[in-house]
Amino acid sequence: MELAELSIKEIREKIEKLDEVPKDFLEWMKADPRKGVQDLVRQIEAAVARREKLAAMWTEMTQYEQAMRDKGHVHVFGIDEVGRGPLAGPVVASAVCLPVDFYLPGLNDSKKVLAATREAFYEVIMRDALAVGIGIVDAARIDAINILEATKEAMHLAIENAGLAPDVCLLDAVRLSGLACEQLPIIGGDAKSVSIAAASIVAKVTRDSMMTEYASQYPEYGFDKNAGYGTAEHLAAIQRYGPTPIHRMTFTGVKAQA
């Protein structure tokens, strides 16, 4: 059957059943003068360009992992945290070890990924990773030892909770003391390493879920919306109601109201 004999709806339905549009079929479509067909061609070419861009990005973001594997390391861990800056809630770290054949195009720093996509990525990472560990350090501990030390403590806990010994840890611009394995701090690592990006996603989704639960306990503060960060509404709530047990009493914006 010639392409011209197919309606635009039939062509669209045919394309939707294909994982990839064959080149000869795409050339047929390009030769079809109908506007609707040409619109489909542009959509296909845009989708192909996006896939190629994501594949190139994936190759770039797996360079550190590949370099570590070339050195003989098998269990390459990515470590990242979320929650250094908020006025309330814990700091949460995650340690993730991905398999060699793991492929999740679009995986990036959790701050650069839409919430719905983060949730979807989280499910894939939790399902397919060789190991995932989570470390949580609460507000009282943050006040006791300071946020930097609490961050490092959360990272150590995440590694311990992964249930698998790392051969090397890729970290987002942090170096940990007392690690029994090689470590590689990478500035901006959550946008340069898929392992760190995966850890960023897991930590972010975990912490956001905790803050949503805290919102039901302390509804006046809007933790489900601000995740504990110092928004104007959050600061106003602290001034009106005072800090809660999950607030960081040593942080500016909280200690003045304590």
N, C-alpha and C positions, 0 to 999 in steps of 0.2 A: 504493500500500500504506500502511495506517495504521501509525503508529509502534508501537502496541500489538501489532501482528502480528509485529513483529520481536523476536527474543530480545535479551537484554542483550549477549550476545556479538556478535550481528550489528550492533547499534548501535555497539558499541565498534570493531569492524572498519571500519564505515562512517566513523566519526570519524577513525580513524587514516589514512585515505586522503585526508583533506581538509587543505589548508593552513590553512583557517580555517572554523570551523563557522558556516553561515549563521544569521542571527538567527531566521528562521522555524522552522528545525529545532531551534534551542536552545529556543524557546518551546514547541514540541511536547514536547520532553524535560521541560521544567519542569512541564508539565501531566500527565506520566505519573507515577502514584503509586508505581511500583515503586522500592524502596530503591536497587537497583543503578543505576537510571537517574538518580536524584537524586545518587548518589555521582559519577556521570560529569559531571553538571551542575556540581557543586562543583569538580571537577578542571578542567573547561573554563574556568570563571569565574576560578579561581586562575591558570591559565595566561595568560588574557587580561590580568588585572591585572598579572602579572609583565612581560608584553610592554610594556604601557603604561608601567610604572614604568621599564623599561630604555630605552624610547624617550625618555621625559622626561629621564632622566639623560644620554642621548646629546646631546639638544638643549642641555642645560646645559653639558656638557663640550666642546661645539664652539663656544662663544661667542667664545673668544679667536681661534680659527681664522677664524671668520666675520668678526670685526672686522678682522683683518689682511687678509683678502681684500677687504673693503669699502674698504680703503685702497689697493687695487691690487696687493697682494702676491700672487704666484702660488705660489711655492715656499715654503710655510710649514713650517719644520722644528721638531720637538720634540726636545729634548736631555735625557737623563737618565743617571744612573750608578748602579751598585751596587758595594758592596765598600769603602766608606770605613772601616767599623768592624772588620772581621776582623783577626785576628792573622797570618793567612797568606793568600797568593794575591794576585792583582792587583786593581786597581780597573779596572772595565770601564765604558765609556760607549757610548751609542748615539745616533745622529742619524737620525731617521725623518721622511720627507716623505710624507704620505698624499694620495691623490687626493681631489678635491672630493666625489665620490659614495661614498667609503668608508663602510661601515656595519658595525660589529662590536659589537652590543649586549652589555653586560657588561664591555667593556674598561675597565680601571681600573688603579690603582697595582698593580704586580706583587705587592706584599706582601699585597694584599687578594684575590688570585686563587688558587684552588687549583692545585697543581702540574700536574695533568693538563690543566686549562683553559689555564694559561700555555703549555704545549707546543702546544696546538691553536691558540691565538691567535698564537703565534710563527709557525707555519706560514702562517697567513692573512696576517699582516703582511709576511712575507718574500716571499710570492707577489704581493701586490697593491699594496704601497707603490711610489711613484714612485722612491724612493731610500732605501737603508739603509746607514749607515756605522757601523763599530765601532772604538773606540779602546781599547787595552789598555796599561796601565802596570804594570810588574812590581814586586815587593816591593823589590828593590834600588833602583830609581828612587824609590819612595815614601820609603825611608829617606834618600835623598840630598837630596830637595827638599821633603819633608813631604807629608802626605796631601792637604791642600787644593790645593797647587800640582799634585800628581800628578792629582787629580781634574780640574782645569781642563785639564791637558795631555791627558788621555784624551778630554775633550770636544772639544778642538781636533782631535785625531786622528780622532775619529769624523766630524766635519764634513768634514774633508779626504778621508776614505775613502768618503764617500757618492757621490762622482762627479757631484754636481749642486750648483751654487752656490745657497745659500739666499738668499731675499729678506728673510727675517726668521727669527730663532731664538727659540722659546719655551723657556725654561729653568726648571728647578726650583730657584728661589731662589739662583741663581748668576749673576754677570755676568762675561763673558769679555773680556779685553783683546785688541785687535788684530783683532776681527771686522770684515769689510768690509760687513756688513749690519746692519740694525736688530736689536735684541735686546730681549726682554721677560722679565725674571725674574719668576716667579710663585711665591709662597710656597705650598707644598703643591701644586705644579703637577701632579704625577703623578696627583692625584685631581681636578684641575680642567680638564685639557686632554687630549683624546684623543691628540694628537700626542706629548705628554710621556709619557702612559701607555703608548703603543705603544713608545716608546724604552725605558721602564722594563722592559717585558716582554722585549724583545730583549736588553737588557743582562743581565737576570737569568738568562734561559735560557742565554745564552752563558757567563756566569761559572760557573753551576752545572755546566754540562757540563765546563768546564775543571777545576773542583774534583773532579769525579768521576774524571777522568783522573789527577789528582794523587793521588787515593786509592789507585790501583793502584800508584803509585810509592812511596808512603809509607803503607802500610796501617795503621800503628800509630796514626795521628792521626785517623782517621774523617772525612776531608775530605768524603766523599760524604754524610755526615749533618750535619756542622756547618758546611760551606762555609767553614771557616777561622775561624769566630767562636769566642770564648773560652768555650766550654762547660767544665764541670767536667772532663769526660773529656779534652777537648783540652788543658787546662792541665796535667792529670796526665800526659799523654803527653809534653808538652814537658819537664816536670820529670824524667821518667824517661829519655827518649831524647835530649833536647836539641832545639834548633830545626833545621829543615831549610833548604835553600837558598831555599825559597819563603816562609819566615817573615819578618815585618817586625821587624828587630832593634831598632828604636827604639820599638816599642810595649810598653807595660806588660804584663807577663805573659810576654814573650819576652826582653827585654833582661836581666832578672834571671838567666836561665838561659843566656845567650850566653857 
